[in-house]
Amino acid sequence: MADDEFMALYKAGKFKEALAFINGGEKAKYSPSRYAIDKKLGKPVFYRGNKRVEKDESGEWQLAKNKFLDT
């Protein structure tokens, strides 16, 4: 699973390699430029500039929908 491999790189201190891994070596319009780890869930949250991004069903990076409206 991609999240497990990403977290393994993150915990090993290889931050640039972790970001390059999650991008898959491609530069798309919304590919993440930085990330943070959600303290409650322990999962990564990806950002492009100051906008949150996530992968859609087809695996392309898109702007994230408002999480407060989805719940």
PQR file of N, CA, C, O and H, with PARSE charges and radii, in Angstrom:
ATOM      1  N   MET A   1       0.842  -1.179   0.000 -0.4000 1.5000
ATOM      2  CA  MET A   1       0.000   0.000   0.000 -0.0000 2.0000
ATOM      3  C   MET A   1       0.884   1.238   0.000  0.5500 1.7000
ATOM      4  O   MET A   1       1.932   1.260   0.645 -0.5500 1.4000
ATOM      5  N   ALA A   2       0.465   2.255  -0.715 -0.4000 1.5000
ATOM      6  CA  ALA A   2       1.275   3.456  -0.887 -0.0000 2.0000
ATOM      7  C   ALA A   2       1.458   4.218   0.418  0.5500 1.7000
ATOM      8  O   ALA A   2       2.538   4.749   0.673 -0.5500 1.4000
ATOM      9  H   ALA A   2      -0.387   2.238  -1.239  0.4000 1.0000
ATOM     10  N   ASP A   3       0.421   4.280   1.249 -0.4000 1.5000
ATOM     11  CA  ASP A   3       0.533   4.996   2.517 -0.0000 2.0000
ATOM     12  C   ASP A   3       1.552   4.348   3.441  0.5500 1.7000
ATOM     13  O   ASP A   3       2.279   5.041   4.153 -0.5500 1.4000
ATOM     14  H   ASP A   3      -0.457   3.848   1.042  0.4000 1.0000
ATOM     15  N   ASP A   4       1.607   3.025   3.432 -0.4000 1.5000
ATOM     16  CA  ASP A   4       2.575   2.329   4.278 -0.0000 2.0000
ATOM     17  C   ASP A   4       4.002   2.625   3.844  0.5500 1.7000
ATOM     18  O   ASP A   4       4.872   2.866   4.681 -0.5500 1.4000
ATOM     19  H   ASP A   4       1.017   2.461   2.854  0.4000 1.0000
ATOM     20  N   GLU A   5       4.246   2.608   2.536 -0.4000 1.5000
ATOM     21  CA  GLU A   5       5.589   2.901   2.027 -0.0000 2.0000
ATOM     22  C   GLU A   5       5.948   4.362   2.272  0.5500 1.7000
ATOM     23  O   GLU A   5       7.089   4.667   2.617 -0.5500 1.4000
ATOM     24  H   GLU A   5       3.540   2.412   1.856  0.4000 1.0000
ATOM     25  N   PHE A   6       4.985   5.268   2.098 -0.4000 1.5000
ATOM     26  CA  PHE A   6       5.214   6.681   2.363 -0.0000 2.0000
ATOM     27  C   PHE A   6       5.595   6.886   3.829  0.5500 1.7000
ATOM     28  O   PHE A   6       6.565   7.581   4.132 -0.5500 1.4000
ATOM     29  H   PHE A   6       4.058   5.020   1.818  0.4000 1.0000
ATOM     30  N   MET A   7       4.823   6.274   4.739 -0.4000 1.5000
ATOM     31  CA  MET A   7       5.087   6.439   6.165 -0.0000 2.0000
ATOM     32  C   MET A   7       6.425   5.820   6.565  0.5500 1.7000
ATOM     33  O   MET A   7       7.093   6.324   7.468 -0.5500 1.4000
ATOM     34  H   MET A   7       4.035   5.710   4.492  0.4000 1.0000
ATOM     35  N   ALA A   8       6.819   4.738   5.905 -0.4000 1.5000
ATOM     36  CA  ALA A   8       8.120   4.126   6.186 -0.0000 2.0000
ATOM     37  C   ALA A   8       9.250   5.093   5.818  0.5500 1.7000
ATOM     38  O   ALA A   8      10.212   5.239   6.573 -0.5500 1.4000
ATOM     39  H   ALA A   8       6.276   4.328   5.172  0.4000 1.0000
ATOM     40  N   LEU A   9       9.136   5.747   4.668 -0.4000 1.5000
ATOM     41  CA  LEU A   9      10.142   6.744   4.275 -0.0000 2.0000
ATOM     42  C   LEU A   9      10.117   7.931   5.223  0.5500 1.7000
ATOM     43  O   LEU A   9      11.168   8.448   5.603 -0.5500 1.4000
ATOM     44  H   LEU A   9       8.355   5.628   4.055  0.4000 1.0000
ATOM     45  N   TYR A  10       8.933   8.361   5.602 -0.4000 1.5000
ATOM     46  CA  TYR A  10       8.787   9.500   6.520 -0.0000 2.0000
ATOM     47  C   TYR A  10       9.445   9.197   7.865  0.5500 1.7000
ATOM     48  O   TYR A  10      10.201  10.014   8.390 -0.5500 1.4000
ATOM     49  H   TYR A  10       8.080   7.942   5.293  0.4000 1.0000
ATOM     50  N   LYS A  11       9.156   8.034   8.414 -0.4000 1.5000
ATOM     51  CA  LYS A  11       9.708   7.669   9.723 -0.0000 2.0000
ATOM     52  C   LYS A  11      11.210   7.456   9.671  0.5500 1.7000
ATOM     53  O   LYS A  11      11.891   7.588  10.689 -0.5500 1.4000
ATOM     54  H   LYS A  11       8.542   7.370   7.988  0.4000 1.0000
ATOM     55  N   ALA A  12      11.739   7.125   8.485 -0.4000 1.5000
ATOM     56  CA  ALA A  12      13.183   6.958   8.324 -0.0000 2.0000
ATOM     57  C   ALA A  12      13.886   8.301   8.147  0.5500 1.7000
ATOM     58  O   ALA A  12      15.113   8.351   8.065 -0.5500 1.4000
ATOM     59  H   ALA A  12      11.186   7.018   7.659  0.4000 1.0000
ATOM     60  N   GLY A  13      13.113   9.394   8.086 -0.4000 1.5000
ATOM     61  CA  GLY A  13      13.703  10.720   7.944 -0.0000 2.0000
ATOM     62  C   GLY A  13      14.008  11.110   6.514  0.5500 1.7000
ATOM     63  O   GLY A  13      14.717  12.088   6.278 -0.5500 1.4000
ATOM     64  H   GLY A  13      12.116   9.353   8.152  0.4000 1.0000
ATOM     65  N   LYS A  14      13.483  10.362   5.552 -0.4000 1.5000
ATOM     66  CA  LYS A  14      13.724  10.651   4.134 -0.0000 2.0000
ATOM     67  C   LYS A  14      12.523  11.418   3.587  0.5500 1.7000
ATOM     68  O   LYS A  14      11.704  10.874   2.847 -0.5500 1.4000
ATOM     69  H   LYS A  14      12.907   9.567   5.744  0.4000 1.0000
ATOM     70  N   PHE A  15      12.437  12.701   3.970 -0.4000 1.5000
ATOM     71  CA  PHE A  15      11.266  13.507   3.677 -0.0000 2.0000
ATOM     72  C   PHE A  15      11.127  13.837   2.195  0.5500 1.7000
ATOM     73  O   PHE A  15      10.028  13.757   1.648 -0.5500 1.4000
ATOM     74  H   PHE A  15      13.102  13.142   4.572  0.4000 1.0000
ATOM     75  N   LYS A  16      12.217  14.204   1.542 -0.4000 1.5000
ATOM     76  CA  LYS A  16      12.161  14.514   0.106 -0.0000 2.0000
ATOM     77  C   LYS A  16      11.847  13.262  -0.704  0.5500 1.7000
ATOM     78  O   LYS A  16      11.093  13.319  -1.676 -0.5500 1.4000
ATOM     79  H   LYS A  16      13.111  14.269   1.986  0.4000 1.0000
ATOM     80  N   GLU A  17      12.418  12.142  -0.308 -0.4000 1.5000
ATOM     81  CA  GLU A  17      12.144  10.884  -1.003 -0.0000 2.0000
ATOM     82  C   GLU A  17      10.687  10.467  -0.835  0.5500 1.7000
ATOM     83  O   GLU A  17      10.085   9.921  -1.759 -0.5500 1.4000
ATOM     84  H   GLU A  17      13.030  12.096   0.481  0.4000 1.0000
ATOM     85  N   ALA A  18      10.119  10.725   0.344 -0.4000 1.5000
ATOM     86  CA  ALA A  18       8.713  10.396   0.593 -0.0000 2.0000
ATOM     87  C   ALA A  18       7.801  11.221  -0.306  0.5500 1.7000
ATOM     88  O   ALA A  18       6.837  10.694  -0.861 -0.5500 1.4000
ATOM     89  H   ALA A  18      10.608  11.169   1.095  0.4000 1.0000
ATOM     90  N   LEU A  19       8.097  12.510  -0.455 -0.4000 1.5000
ATOM     91  CA  LEU A  19       7.283  13.365  -1.320 -0.0000 2.0000
ATOM     92  C   LEU A  19       7.454  12.968  -2.781  0.5500 1.7000
ATOM     93  O   LEU A  19       6.481  12.972  -3.536 -0.5500 1.4000
ATOM     94  H   LEU A  19       8.880  12.939  -0.004  0.4000 1.0000
ATOM     95  N   ALA A  20       8.661  12.629  -3.188 -0.4000 1.5000
ATOM     96  CA  ALA A  20       8.887  12.178  -4.568 -0.0000 2.0000
ATOM     97  C   ALA A  20       8.180  10.852  -4.821  0.5500 1.7000
ATOM     98  O   ALA A  20       7.671  10.628  -5.919 -0.5500 1.4000
ATOM     99  H   ALA A  20       9.451  12.625  -2.575  0.4000 1.0000
ATOM    100  N   PHE A  21       8.141   9.972  -3.829 -0.4000 1.5000
ATOM    101  CA  PHE A  21       7.455   8.694  -3.973 -0.0000 2.0000
ATOM    102  C   PHE A  21       5.959   8.893  -4.188  0.5500 1.7000
ATOM    103  O   PHE A  21       5.364   8.250  -5.053 -0.5500 1.4000
ATOM    104  H   PHE A  21       8.556  10.154  -2.937  0.4000 1.0000
ATOM    105  N   ILE A  22       5.357   9.768  -3.414 -0.4000 1.5000
ATOM    106  CA  ILE A  22       3.919   9.965  -3.508 -0.0000 2.0000
ATOM    107  C   ILE A  22       3.543  10.649  -4.825  0.5500 1.7000
ATOM    108  O   ILE A  22       2.444  10.435  -5.336 -0.5500 1.4000
ATOM    109  H   ILE A  22       5.840  10.290  -2.711  0.4000 1.0000
ATOM    110  N   ASN A  23       4.433  11.461  -5.372 -0.4000 1.5000
ATOM    111  CA  ASN A  23       4.179  12.101  -6.668 -0.0000 2.0000
ATOM    112  C   ASN A  23       4.374  11.126  -7.818  0.5500 1.7000
ATOM    113  O   ASN A  23       3.828  11.341  -8.901 -0.5500 1.4000
ATOM    114  H   ASN A  23       5.325  11.635  -4.956  0.4000 1.0000
ATOM    115  N   GLY A  24       5.120  10.085  -7.614 -0.4000 1.5000
ATOM    116  CA  GLY A  24       5.367   9.110  -8.664 -0.0000 2.0000
ATOM    117  C   GLY A  24       6.297   9.635  -9.743  0.5500 1.7000
ATOM    118  O   GLY A  24       6.310   9.108 -10.856 -0.5500 1.4000
ATOM    119  H   GLY A  24       5.563   9.911  -6.734  0.4000 1.0000
ATOM    120  N   GLY A  25       7.075  10.664  -9.433 -0.4000 1.5000
ATOM    121  CA  GLY A  25       8.023  11.205 -10.398 -0.0000 2.0000
ATOM    122  C   GLY A  25       7.410  12.108 -11.453  0.5500 1.7000
ATOM    123  O   GLY A  25       8.112  12.551 -12.361 -0.5500 1.4000
ATOM    124  H   GLY A  25       7.064  11.092  -8.530  0.4000 1.0000
ATOM    125  N   GLU A  26       6.126  12.389 -11.358 -0.4000 1.5000
ATOM    126  CA  GLU A  26       5.469  13.243 -12.349 -0.0000 2.0000
ATOM    127  C   GLU A  26       5.128  14.588 -11.741  0.5500 1.7000
ATOM    128  O   GLU A  26       4.949  14.704 -10.529 -0.5500 1.4000
ATOM    129  H   GLU A  26       5.555  12.029 -10.620  0.4000 1.0000
ATOM    130  N   LYS A  27       5.040  15.582 -12.569 -0.4000 1.5000
ATOM    131  CA  LYS A  27       4.657  16.917 -12.136 -0.0000 2.0000
ATOM    132  C   LYS A  27       3.334  17.267 -12.791  0.5500 1.7000
ATOM    133  O   LYS A  27       3.304  17.768 -13.915 -0.5500 1.4000
ATOM    134  H   LYS A  27       5.185  15.487 -13.554  0.4000 1.0000
ATOM    135  N   ALA A  28       2.244  17.004 -12.090 -0.4000 1.5000
ATOM    136  CA  ALA A  28       0.916  17.359 -12.569 -0.0000 2.0000
ATOM    137  C   ALA A  28       0.537  18.723 -11.993  0.5500 1.7000
ATOM    138  O   ALA A  28       1.244  19.277 -11.151 -0.5500 1.4000
ATOM    139  H   ALA A  28       2.268  16.598 -11.177  0.4000 1.0000
ATOM    140  N   LYS A  29      -0.578  19.245 -12.459 -0.4000 1.5000
ATOM    141  CA  LYS A  29      -1.010  20.566 -12.019 -0.0000 2.0000
ATOM    142  C   LYS A  29      -1.206  20.634 -10.508  0.5500 1.7000
ATOM    143  O   LYS A  29      -0.821  21.616  -9.873 -0.5500 1.4000
ATOM    144  H   LYS A  29      -1.152  18.795 -13.143  0.4000 1.0000
ATOM    145  N   TYR A  30      -1.798  19.605  -9.940 -0.4000 1.5000
ATOM    146  CA  TYR A  30      -2.087  19.601  -8.514 -0.0000 2.0000
ATOM    147  C   TYR A  30      -1.255  18.591  -7.728  0.5500 1.7000
ATOM    148  O   TYR A  30      -1.658  18.196  -6.634 -0.5500 1.4000
ATOM    149  H   TYR A  30      -2.111  18.808 -10.455  0.4000 1.0000
ATOM    150  N   SER A  31      -0.123  18.169  -8.246 -0.4000 1.5000
ATOM    151  CA  SER A  31       0.708  17.243  -7.475 -0.0000 2.0000
ATOM    152  C   SER A  31       1.218  17.957  -6.225  0.5500 1.7000
ATOM    153  O   SER A  31       1.564  19.136  -6.288 -0.5500 1.4000
ATOM    154  H   SER A  31       0.204  18.489  -9.134  0.4000 1.0000
ATOM    155  N   PRO A  32       1.270  17.262  -5.099 -0.5600 1.5000
ATOM    156  CA  PRO A  32       1.608  17.923  -3.837  0.2800 2.0000
ATOM    157  C   PRO A  32       3.032  18.452  -3.802  0.5500 1.7000
ATOM    158  O   PRO A  32       3.965  17.838  -4.319 -0.5500 1.4000
ATOM    159  N   SER A  33       3.166  19.615  -3.173 -0.4000 1.5000
ATOM    160  CA  SER A  33       4.485  20.200  -2.994 -0.0000 2.0000
ATOM    161  C   SER A  33       4.944  20.112  -1.542  0.5500 1.7000
ATOM    162  O   SER A  33       6.117  20.332  -1.238 -0.5500 1.4000
ATOM    163  H   SER A  33       2.408  20.114  -2.752  0.4000 1.0000
ATOM    164  N   ARG A  34       4.006  19.789  -0.645 -0.4000 1.5000
ATOM    165  CA  ARG A  34       4.361  19.595   0.764 -0.0000 2.0000
ATOM    166  C   ARG A  34       3.304  18.718   1.422  0.5500 1.7000
ATOM    167  O   ARG A  34       2.258  18.433   0.839 -0.5500 1.4000
ATOM    168  H   ARG A  34       3.053  19.610  -0.892  0.4000 1.0000
ATOM    169  N   TYR A  35       3.596  18.303   2.627 -0.4000 1.5000
ATOM    170  CA  TYR A  35       2.659  17.458   3.362 -0.0000 2.0000
ATOM    171  C   TYR A  35       2.808  17.709   4.852  0.5500 1.7000
ATOM    172  O   TYR A  35       3.798  18.279   5.311 -0.5500 1.4000
ATOM    173  H   TYR A  35       4.446  18.534   3.101  0.4000 1.0000
ATOM    174  N   ALA A  36       1.810  17.273   5.589 -0.4000 1.5000
ATOM    175  CA  ALA A  36       1.836  17.309   7.046 -0.0000 2.0000
ATOM    176  C   ALA A  36       1.213  16.004   7.530  0.5500 1.7000
ATOM    177  O   ALA A  36       0.469  15.354   6.794 -0.5500 1.4000
ATOM    178  H   ALA A  36       1.006  16.810   5.216  0.4000 1.0000
ATOM    179  N   ILE A  37       1.514  15.630   8.750 -0.4000 1.5000
ATOM    180  CA  ILE A  37       0.948  14.414   9.322 -0.0000 2.0000
ATOM    181  C   ILE A  37      -0.155  14.828  10.293  0.5500 1.7000
ATOM    182  O   ILE A  37       0.080  15.599  11.223 -0.5500 1.4000
ATOM    183  H   ILE A  37       2.118  16.158   9.348  0.4000 1.0000
ATOM    184  N   ASP A  38      -1.365  14.305  10.065 -0.4000 1.5000
ATOM    185  CA  ASP A  38      -2.494  14.556  10.958 -0.0000 2.0000
ATOM    186  C   ASP A  38      -2.216  13.869  12.289  0.5500 1.7000
ATOM    187  O   ASP A  38      -2.047  12.650  12.338 -0.5500 1.4000
ATOM    188  H   ASP A  38      -1.556  13.679   9.310  0.4000 1.0000
ATOM    189  N   LYS A  39      -2.170  14.637  13.355 -0.4000 1.5000
ATOM    190  CA  LYS A  39      -1.807  14.098  14.680 -0.0000 2.0000
ATOM    191  C   LYS A  39      -2.830  13.090  15.187  0.5500 1.7000
ATOM    192  O   LYS A  39      -2.452  12.095  15.806 -0.5500 1.4000
ATOM    193  H   LYS A  39      -2.308  15.627  13.315  0.4000 1.0000
ATOM    194  N   LYS A  40      -4.114  13.324  14.938 -0.4000 1.5000
ATOM    195  CA  LYS A  40      -5.147  12.417  15.452 -0.0000 2.0000
ATOM    196  C   LYS A  40      -5.155  11.092  14.708  0.5500 1.7000
ATOM    197  O   LYS A  40      -5.221  10.027  15.323 -0.5500 1.4000
ATOM    198  H   LYS A  40      -4.421  14.132  14.435  0.4000 1.0000
ATOM    199  N   LEU A  41      -5.088  11.160  13.372 -0.4000 1.5000
ATOM    200  CA  LEU A  41      -5.186   9.951  12.560 -0.0000 2.0000
ATOM    201  C   LEU A  41      -3.836   9.304  12.268  0.5500 1.7000
ATOM    202  O   LEU A  41      -3.760   8.107  11.993 -0.5500 1.4000
ATOM    203  H   LEU A  41      -5.034  12.025  12.872  0.4000 1.0000
ATOM    204  N   GLY A  42      -2.766  10.106  12.331 -0.4000 1.5000
ATOM    205  CA  GLY A  42      -1.450   9.581  11.995 -0.0000 2.0000
ATOM    206  C   GLY A  42      -1.262   9.371  10.506  0.5500 1.7000
ATOM    207  O   GLY A  42      -0.370   8.630  10.093 -0.5500 1.4000
ATOM    208  H   GLY A  42      -2.828  11.078  12.555  0.4000 1.0000
ATOM    209  N   LYS A  43      -2.087  10.011   9.693 -0.4000 1.5000
ATOM    210  CA  LYS A  43      -2.033   9.873   8.238 -0.0000 2.0000
ATOM    211  C   LYS A  43      -1.533  11.178   7.619  0.5500 1.7000
ATOM    212  O   LYS A  43      -1.707  12.249   8.201 -0.5500 1.4000
ATOM    213  H   LYS A  43      -2.812  10.613  10.028  0.4000 1.0000
ATOM    214  N   PRO A  44      -0.912  11.091   6.439 -0.5600 1.5000
ATOM    215  CA  PRO A  44      -0.431  12.309   5.781  0.2800 2.0000
ATOM    216  C   PRO A  44      -1.574  13.100   5.138  0.5500 1.7000
ATOM    217  O   PRO A  44      -2.557  12.531   4.664 -0.5500 1.4000
ATOM    218  N   VAL A  45      -1.419  14.420   5.135 -0.4000 1.5000
ATOM    219  CA  VAL A  45      -2.322  15.333   4.458 -0.0000 2.0000
ATOM    220  C   VAL A  45      -1.448  16.099   3.471  0.5500 1.7000
ATOM    221  O   VAL A  45      -0.431  16.671   3.863 -0.5500 1.4000
ATOM    222  H   VAL A  45      -0.620  14.882   5.520  0.4000 1.0000
ATOM    223  N   PHE A  46      -1.832  16.119   2.196 -0.4000 1.5000
ATOM    224  CA  PHE A  46      -0.997  16.705   1.153 -0.0000 2.0000
ATOM    225  C   PHE A  46      -1.520  18.066   0.717  0.5500 1.7000
ATOM    226  O   PHE A  46      -2.727  18.309   0.691 -0.5500 1.4000
ATOM    227  H   PHE A  46      -2.658  15.655   1.877  0.4000 1.0000
ATOM    228  N   TYR A  47      -0.575  18.956   0.373 -0.4000 1.5000
ATOM    229  CA  TYR A  47      -0.910  20.318  -0.026 -0.0000 2.0000
ATOM    230  C   TYR A  47      -0.164  20.699  -1.292  0.5500 1.7000
ATOM    231  O   TYR A  47       0.959  20.254  -1.530 -0.5500 1.4000
ATOM    232  H   TYR A  47       0.405  18.758   0.395  0.4000 1.0000
ATOM    233  N   ARG A  48      -0.809  21.529  -2.099 -0.4000 1.5000
ATOM    234  CA  ARG A  48      -0.165  22.189  -3.236 -0.0000 2.0000
ATOM    235  C   ARG A  48      -0.262  23.664  -2.926  0.5500 1.7000
ATOM    236  O   ARG A  48      -1.342  24.248  -3.019 -0.5500 1.4000
ATOM    237  H   ARG A  48      -1.721  21.890  -1.905  0.4000 1.0000
ATOM    238  N   GLY A  49       0.855  24.279  -2.557 -0.4000 1.5000
ATOM    239  CA  GLY A  49       0.803  25.648  -2.054 -0.0000 2.0000
ATOM    240  C   GLY A  49       0.075  25.631  -0.725  0.5500 1.7000
ATOM    241  O   GLY A  49       0.485  24.925   0.196 -0.5500 1.4000
ATOM    242  H   GLY A  49       1.733  23.805  -2.482  0.4000 1.0000
ATOM    243  N   ASN A  50      -1.003  26.400  -0.610 -0.4000 1.5000
ATOM    244  CA  ASN A  50      -1.794  26.376   0.620 -0.0000 2.0000
ATOM    245  C   ASN A  50      -3.130  25.666   0.441  0.5500 1.7000
ATOM    246  O   ASN A  50      -3.995  25.754   1.312 -0.5500 1.4000
ATOM    247  H   ASN A  50      -1.337  26.973  -1.358  0.4000 1.0000
ATOM    248  N   LYS A  51      -3.312  24.965  -0.672 -0.4000 1.5000
ATOM    249  CA  LYS A  51      -4.548  24.226  -0.959 -0.0000 2.0000
ATOM    250  C   LYS A  51      -4.347  22.743  -0.688  0.5500 1.7000
ATOM    251  O   LYS A  51      -3.320  22.172  -1.055 -0.5500 1.4000
ATOM    252  H   LYS A  51      -2.609  24.894  -1.380  0.4000 1.0000
ATOM    253  N   ARG A  52      -5.325  22.123  -0.048 -0.4000 1.5000
ATOM    254  CA  ARG A  52      -5.254  20.695   0.224 -0.0000 2.0000
ATOM    255  C   ARG A  52      -5.610  19.912  -1.036  0.5500 1.7000
ATOM    256  O   ARG A  52      -6.576  20.244  -1.724 -0.5500 1.4000
ATOM    257  H   ARG A  52      -6.160  22.587   0.250  0.4000 1.0000
ATOM    258  N   VAL A  53      -4.829  18.870  -1.340 -0.4000 1.5000
ATOM    259  CA  VAL A  53      -5.074  18.033  -2.509 -0.0000 2.0000
ATOM    260  C   VAL A  53      -5.171  16.578  -2.090  0.5500 1.7000
ATOM    261  O   VAL A  53      -4.627  16.178  -1.060 -0.5500 1.4000
ATOM    262  H   VAL A  53      -4.045  18.600  -0.781  0.4000 1.0000
ATOM    263  N   GLU A  54      -5.873  15.786  -2.901 -0.4000 1.5000
ATOM    264  CA  GLU A  54      -5.977  14.343  -2.673 -0.0000 2.0000
ATOM    265  C   GLU A  54      -6.194  13.672  -4.015  0.5500 1.7000
ATOM    266  O   GLU A  54      -6.569  14.319  -4.992 -0.5500 1.4000
ATOM    267  H   GLU A  54      -6.315  16.111  -3.737  0.4000 1.0000
ATOM    268  N   LYS A  55      -5.956  12.376  -4.056 -0.4000 1.5000
ATOM    269  CA  LYS A  55      -6.134  11.626  -5.295 -0.0000 2.0000
ATOM    270  C   LYS A  55      -7.608  11.301  -5.492  0.5500 1.7000
ATOM    271  O   LYS A  55      -8.322  10.999  -4.536 -0.5500 1.4000
ATOM    272  H   LYS A  55      -5.651  11.850  -3.262  0.4000 1.0000
ATOM    273  N   ASP A  56      -8.057  11.368  -6.749 -0.4000 1.5000
ATOM    274  CA  ASP A  56      -9.432  10.988  -7.063 -0.0000 2.0000
ATOM    275  C   ASP A  56      -9.480   9.513  -7.441  0.5500 1.7000
ATOM    276  O   ASP A  56      -8.497   8.792  -7.268 -0.5500 1.4000
ATOM    277  H   ASP A  56      -7.478  11.613  -7.526  0.4000 1.0000
ATOM    278  N   GLU A  57     -10.614   9.065  -7.954 -0.4000 1.5000
ATOM    279  CA  GLU A  57     -10.798   7.649  -8.280 -0.0000 2.0000
ATOM    280  C   GLU A  57      -9.826   7.164  -9.351  0.5500 1.7000
ATOM    281  O   GLU A  57      -9.409   6.006  -9.341 -0.5500 1.4000
ATOM    282  H   GLU A  57     -11.413   9.650  -8.095  0.4000 1.0000
ATOM    283  N   SER A  58      -9.470   8.051 -10.272 -0.4000 1.5000
ATOM    284  CA  SER A  58      -8.570   7.657 -11.359 -0.0000 2.0000
ATOM    285  C   SER A  58      -7.094   7.771 -10.978  0.5500 1.7000
ATOM    286  O   SER A  58      -6.225   7.423 -11.779 -0.5500 1.4000
ATOM    287  H   SER A  58      -9.809   8.992 -10.281  0.4000 1.0000
ATOM    288  N   GLY A  59      -6.799   8.251  -9.775 -0.4000 1.5000
ATOM    289  CA  GLY A  59      -5.419   8.359  -9.334 -0.0000 2.0000
ATOM    290  C   GLY A  59      -4.764   9.693  -9.650  0.5500 1.7000
ATOM    291  O   GLY A  59      -3.560   9.854  -9.455 -0.5500 1.4000
ATOM    292  H   GLY A  59      -7.504   8.534  -9.125  0.4000 1.0000
ATOM    293  N   GLU A  60      -5.544  10.650 -10.136 -0.4000 1.5000
ATOM    294  CA  GLU A  60      -5.022  11.989 -10.441 -0.0000 2.0000
ATOM    295  C   GLU A  60      -5.175  12.883  -9.211  0.5500 1.7000
ATOM    296  O   GLU A  60      -6.144  12.761  -8.461 -0.5500 1.4000
ATOM    297  H   GLU A  60      -6.522  10.519 -10.295  0.4000 1.0000
ATOM    298  N   TRP A  61      -4.212  13.781  -9.011 -0.4000 1.5000
ATOM    299  CA  TRP A  61      -4.283  14.724  -7.909 -0.0000 2.0000
ATOM    300  C   TRP A  61      -5.286  15.820  -8.242  0.5500 1.7000
ATOM    301  O   TRP A  61      -5.235  16.412  -9.320 -0.5500 1.4000
ATOM    302  H   TRP A  61      -3.425  13.880  -9.620  0.4000 1.0000
ATOM    303  N   GLN A  62      -6.203  16.090  -7.305 -0.4000 1.5000
ATOM    304  CA  GLN A  62      -7.222  17.124  -7.453 -0.0000 2.0000
ATOM    305  C   GLN A  62      -7.315  17.912  -6.158  0.5500 1.7000
ATOM    306  O   GLN A  62      -6.879  17.449  -5.104 -0.5500 1.4000
ATOM    307  H   GLN A  62      -6.244  15.609  -6.429  0.4000 1.0000
ATOM    308  N   LEU A  63      -7.893  19.119  -6.246 -0.4000 1.5000
ATOM    309  CA  LEU A  63      -8.148  19.881  -5.035 -0.0000 2.0000
ATOM    310  C   LEU A  63      -9.133  19.110  -4.164  0.5500 1.7000
ATOM    311  O   LEU A  63     -10.097  18.533  -4.667 -0.5500 1.4000
ATOM    312  H   LEU A  63      -8.247  19.496  -7.102  0.4000 1.0000
ATOM    313  N   ALA A  64      -8.889  19.103  -2.872 -0.4000 1.5000
ATOM    314  CA  ALA A  64      -9.754  18.370  -1.948 -0.0000 2.0000
ATOM    315  C   ALA A  64     -11.058  19.122  -1.754  0.5500 1.7000
ATOM    316  O   ALA A  64     -11.094  20.352  -1.763 -0.5500 1.4000
ATOM    317  H   ALA A  64      -8.105  19.572  -2.464  0.4000 1.0000
ATOM    318  N   LYS A  65     -12.121  18.361  -1.578 -0.4000 1.5000
ATOM    319  CA  LYS A  65     -13.408  18.957  -1.269 -0.0000 2.0000
ATOM    320  C   LYS A  65     -13.414  19.339   0.204  0.5500 1.7000
ATOM    321  O   LYS A  65     -12.625  18.822   0.994 -0.5500 1.4000
ATOM    322  H   LYS A  65     -12.091  17.361  -1.570  0.4000 1.0000
ATOM    323  N   ASN A  66     -14.301  20.237   0.559 -0.4000 1.5000
ATOM    324  CA  ASN A  66     -14.394  20.684   1.942 -0.0000 2.0000
ATOM    325  C   ASN A  66     -14.763  19.502   2.829  0.5500 1.7000
ATOM    326  O   ASN A  66     -15.827  18.906   2.665 -0.5500 1.4000
ATOM    327  H   ASN A  66     -14.943  20.658  -0.083  0.4000 1.0000
ATOM    328  N   LYS A  67     -13.891  19.166   3.761 -0.4000 1.5000
ATOM    329  CA  LYS A  67     -14.115  17.991   4.603 -0.0000 2.0000
ATOM    330  C   LYS A  67     -15.297  18.171   5.533  0.5500 1.7000
ATOM    331  O   LYS A  67     -15.865  17.176   5.982 -0.5500 1.4000
ATOM    332  H   LYS A  67     -13.026  19.650   3.894  0.4000 1.0000
ATOM    333  N   PHE A  68     -15.692  19.397   5.841 -0.4000 1.5000
ATOM    334  CA  PHE A  68     -16.803  19.637   6.745 -0.0000 2.0000
ATOM    335  C   PHE A  68     -18.140  19.389   6.044  0.5500 1.7000
ATOM    336  O   PHE A  68     -19.123  19.057   6.706 -0.5500 1.4000
ATOM    337  H   PHE A  68     -15.230  20.205   5.476  0.4000 1.0000
ATOM    338  N   LEU A  69     -18.196  19.541   4.733 -0.4000 1.5000
ATOM    339  CA  LEU A  69     -19.421  19.292   3.998 -0.0000 2.0000
ATOM    340  C   LEU A  69     -19.608  17.809   3.699  0.5500 1.7000
ATOM    341  O   LEU A  69     -20.734  17.355   3.495 -0.5500 1.4000
ATOM    342  H   LEU A  69     -17.397  19.810   4.194  0.4000 1.0000
ATOM    343  N   ASP A  70     -18.513  17.053   3.672 -0.4000 1.5000
ATOM    344  CA  ASP A  70     -18.578  15.631   3.333 -0.0000 2.0000
ATOM    345  C   ASP A  70     -19.035  14.773   4.509  0.5500 1.7000
ATOM    346  O   ASP A  70     -19.514  13.661   4.287 -0.5500 1.4000
ATOM    347  H   ASP A  70     -17.599  17.422   3.838  0.4000 1.0000
ATOM    348  N   THR A  71     -18.909  15.234   5.722 -0.4000 1.5000
ATOM    349  CA  THR A  71     -19.233  14.394   6.881 -0.0000 2.0000
ATOM    350  C   THR A  71     -20.639  14.574   7.346  0.5500 1.7000
ATOM    351  O   THR A  71     -21.057  13.935   8.311 -0.5500 1.4000
ATOM    352  H   THR A  71     -18.519  16.137   5.902  0.4000 1.0000
TER
END
